Amino acid sequence: MRNMSYCRFENTSMALRDCVDAINDGDIDSTSSHSEIDGMEQILEYARQIVDMEDSINEIINNSSDDE
């Protein structure tokens, strides 16, 4: 859906920042719920995939700044 994709990455980046802060602040640890731990594990896997796509992501970013 093109009309909603404009906020996908913006909203996700804010949510990821919140997750990073929670980990840094000790709000999540080995005593957290299984669903929280599972979610953190999934985020870690997605993060690995994103790092593997770094060149493609940088290309998109660089091409978008050329349009401005």
Beta strands, then each sheet from edge to edge (+ up, - down):
end
